[in-house]
Amino acid sequence: MALRALAGLLLCLLLFFITSKLQDWRIVPESVSRGVALVSLAAIVSILLFISGFYIVKADSFSEWVSSKVDEFTSVKLPPAGPERLANINSGMRWQLWGEAYNEWKEHPLTGTGGQTFELVHLKRRETDLFVKQPHGLPARLLVETGLPGLLLMMVFASVVLFKAVRNVLVHRSYAPTLMSGILGLVVVYAVQTSFDWNWNIPALTVVAFFFAGYLVSKRPVL
């Protein structure tokens, strides 16, 4: 049931995107496109509420449901491999890895442990046989390896890029606002996922994200 709801959510998101593009391309009237977009948004909200209610009803109480989700997220067990993993919020050992990074950072708050050294930190602090080379999250890695200054520099850089990108998307409305918003969404998704995974190590993702980030912050984007 929940997986079907997730599939419906993805279809609604796709429909919302398609209708937005049709409006940009002047294929359908603005009123029609706006109506379909509003219906899609209403369906998205309804599906999200349904999914939340489905799992809350399965538990005896809301507090029990929240507690079970917290335990699920912080569990040392790896998430299931089948389709049910889509409805599972298990962190995949990330909670433990972030804890290792944080505890080691407290011993070197300003200097960190040095670049590419988290695997040594992990060998020192791990409580399972799982071996990893990075804490699955750029903020955690910067914090433990470069200390607080490195993390703050990254946050300042990301904040400046995001501010200029949002400002340009709002200012340059004549430059296909839907396309600009989509590109901004791509960059934001990359930044969010990088905070809990190692996407920055994949050139095909990082190069594209930085290219479009530079495109968004440019004063005169050319489309």
C-alpha positions as CSV (number, residue, x, y, z in Angstrom):
1,M,0.0,0.0,0.0
2,A,2.7,2.5,1.0
3,L,4.8,1.6,-2.0
4,R,1.9,2.3,-4.3
5,A,1.4,5.6,-2.6
6,L,5.1,6.5,-3.2
7,A,4.7,5.6,-6.8
8,G,1.7,7.9,-7.0
9,L,3.7,10.6,-5.5
10,L,6.4,10.3,-8.1
11,L,3.8,10.4,-10.9
12,C,2.3,13.6,-9.4
13,L,5.7,15.2,-9.3
14,L,6.3,14.2,-12.9
15,L,2.9,15.6,-14.0
16,F,3.6,18.9,-12.1
17,F,7.0,19.2,-14.0
18,I,5.5,18.4,-17.4
19,T,2.7,20.9,-17.1
20,S,5.2,23.6,-16.0
21,K,7.3,22.9,-19.1
22,L,4.3,23.0,-21.4
23,Q,3.5,26.4,-20.1
24,D,7.0,27.6,-20.7
25,W,6.9,26.2,-24.2
26,R,3.5,27.9,-24.9
27,I,1.9,24.6,-25.8
28,V,-1.1,24.9,-23.5
29,P,-2.8,28.0,-22.1
30,E,-1.5,29.3,-18.8
31,S,-4.8,28.8,-17.1
32,V,-4.9,25.1,-18.0
33,S,-1.3,24.5,-17.0
34,R,-1.9,26.3,-13.7
35,G,-5.0,24.3,-12.9
36,V,-3.3,21.0,-13.6
37,A,-0.3,22.1,-11.5
38,L,-2.6,23.0,-8.5
39,V,-4.4,19.6,-8.8
40,S,-1.0,17.9,-8.9
41,L,0.2,19.8,-5.8
42,A,-3.0,18.9,-4.0
43,A,-2.5,15.2,-4.9
44,I,1.1,15.4,-3.6
45,V,0.0,16.8,-0.3
46,S,-2.8,14.2,0.0
47,I,-0.5,11.3,-0.7
48,L,2.1,12.6,1.8
49,L,-0.6,12.8,4.5
50,F,-1.9,9.3,3.6
51,I,1.6,7.8,3.9
52,S,2.2,9.5,7.2
53,G,-1.2,8.4,8.5
54,F,-0.7,4.9,7.3
55,Y,2.3,4.4,9.4
56,I,1.0,6.2,12.4
57,V,-2.2,4.1,12.5
58,K,0.0,0.9,12.4
59,A,1.5,2.0,15.7
60,D,-0.5,2.1,19.0
61,S,0.2,5.8,19.5
62,F,2.0,8.7,17.9
63,S,4.8,8.7,20.5
64,E,5.3,5.0,19.9
65,W,5.6,5.6,16.2
66,V,8.1,8.4,16.6
67,S,10.1,6.3,19.0
68,S,10.1,3.3,16.6
69,K,11.3,5.6,13.8
70,V,14.1,7.0,15.9
71,D,15.2,3.5,16.8
72,E,15.0,2.5,13.2
73,F,17.2,5.4,12.1
74,T,19.9,4.8,14.7
75,S,19.9,1.0,14.4
76,V,23.3,-0.7,13.8
77,K,21.6,-3.1,11.4
78,L,21.7,-2.4,7.7
79,P,18.4,-1.6,6.0
80,P,16.5,-4.3,4.0
81,A,17.6,-4.9,0.4
82,G,14.1,-5.4,-1.1
83,P,11.5,-2.8,-2.1
84,E,10.5,-2.3,1.5
85,R,13.7,-0.3,2.0
86,L,11.8,2.6,0.3
87,A,9.6,2.9,3.4
88,N,12.5,2.4,5.8
89,I,14.4,5.3,7.3
90,N,17.4,3.2,8.6
91,S,20.5,5.4,8.3
92,G,22.6,2.5,7.0
93,M,25.1,2.8,9.9
94,R,25.5,6.6,9.2
95,W,24.4,7.5,12.7
96,Q,27.3,5.5,14.1
97,L,29.7,6.9,11.6
98,W,28.7,10.5,12.3
99,G,29.1,9.7,16.0
100,E,32.6,8.5,15.4
101,A,33.5,11.6,13.5
102,Y,32.0,13.9,16.1
103,N,33.7,12.2,19.0
104,E,37.1,12.3,17.3
105,W,36.5,16.0,16.3
106,K,36.1,16.9,20.0
107,E,39.7,15.9,20.5
108,H,40.9,18.0,17.6
109,P,38.3,20.8,17.3
110,L,40.4,23.3,15.3
111,T,42.9,21.3,13.3
112,G,41.0,18.1,12.7
113,T,42.8,14.8,12.0
114,G,44.0,15.7,8.5
115,G,42.7,15.0,5.0
116,Q,41.7,11.4,4.0
117,T,42.1,10.1,7.6
118,F,38.6,9.1,8.6
119,E,39.2,5.5,7.8
120,L,41.9,5.6,10.6
121,V,39.4,7.2,12.9
122,H,36.9,4.5,12.0
123,L,39.3,1.7,12.7
124,K,40.0,3.4,16.1
125,R,36.4,3.9,17.2
126,R,34.2,1.4,15.3
127,E,32.1,-1.0,17.3
128,T,31.3,-3.4,14.4
129,D,33.2,-5.3,11.7
130,L,32.0,-2.9,9.0
131,F,34.9,-1.0,7.3
132,V,34.4,2.3,5.6
133,K,36.7,5.0,4.3
134,Q,34.4,8.0,4.9
135,P,31.6,9.0,7.2
136,H,29.0,9.2,4.4
137,G,28.4,12.9,4.7
138,L,30.6,15.9,3.6
139,P,29.9,18.0,6.7
140,A,30.9,15.1,9.0
141,R,34.0,14.5,7.0
142,L,35.1,18.1,6.9
143,L,34.4,18.5,10.6
144,V,36.6,15.5,11.6
145,E,39.4,16.0,9.0
146,T,39.7,19.8,8.7
147,G,38.2,20.9,12.0
148,L,35.7,23.6,12.7
149,P,37.4,26.1,10.3
150,G,37.0,23.8,7.4
151,L,33.4,23.1,8.0
152,L,32.6,26.8,8.5
153,L,34.4,27.7,5.2
154,M,32.3,25.1,3.4
155,M,29.1,26.5,4.9
156,V,30.0,30.1,4.0
157,F,30.7,29.0,0.4
158,A,27.4,27.0,0.1
159,S,25.4,29.9,1.6
160,V,26.8,32.5,-0.8
161,V,26.2,30.2,-3.8
162,L,22.6,29.5,-2.6
163,F,21.8,33.2,-1.9
164,K,23.1,34.4,-5.3
165,A,21.4,31.5,-7.1
166,V,18.0,32.1,-5.5
167,R,18.4,35.9,-6.1
168,N,19.1,35.3,-9.8
169,V,16.2,32.9,-10.3
170,L,13.9,35.5,-8.8
171,V,15.4,38.5,-10.7
172,H,15.8,37.0,-14.2
173,R,12.2,35.9,-14.7
174,S,12.5,36.4,-18.4
175,Y,15.0,33.6,-18.5
176,A,12.6,30.6,-18.5
177,P,11.8,30.7,-14.7
178,T,10.7,27.0,-14.7
179,L,14.0,25.9,-16.2
180,M,15.9,28.1,-13.8
181,S,14.0,26.7,-10.8
182,G,14.6,23.2,-12.0
183,I,18.3,23.8,-12.2
184,L,18.3,25.3,-8.7
185,G,16.4,22.2,-7.5
186,L,19.2,20.0,-9.1
187,V,21.9,21.9,-7.2
188,V,19.9,21.8,-3.9
189,V,19.3,18.1,-4.2
190,Y,23.0,17.5,-4.8
191,A,23.9,19.6,-1.7
192,V,21.3,17.9,0.5
193,Q,22.3,14.4,-0.6
194,T,26.0,15.2,-0.2
195,S,25.3,15.9,3.5
196,F,24.5,12.3,4.1
197,D,26.3,10.4,1.3
198,W,29.6,10.5,-0.6
199,N,28.3,11.9,-3.9
200,W,31.2,14.4,-4.1
201,N,33.5,11.5,-5.0
202,I,31.5,10.9,-8.2
203,P,32.7,13.3,-10.9
204,A,29.6,12.8,-13.1
205,L,27.5,14.3,-10.3
206,T,29.9,16.8,-8.8
207,V,31.1,18.4,-12.1
208,V,27.5,18.8,-13.3
209,A,26.3,20.2,-9.9
210,F,29.2,22.8,-9.8
211,F,28.6,23.7,-13.5
212,F,25.0,24.5,-12.9
213,A,25.8,26.2,-9.6
214,G,28.1,28.5,-11.5
215,Y,25.5,29.0,-14.2
216,L,22.9,30.1,-11.6
217,V,25.2,32.6,-9.9
218,S,26.2,34.2,-13.2
219,K,24.8,37.7,-13.7
220,R,23.5,37.0,-17.2
221,P,22.5,33.4,-17.7
222,V,22.2,32.5,-21.4
223,L,19.5,30.0,-22.4
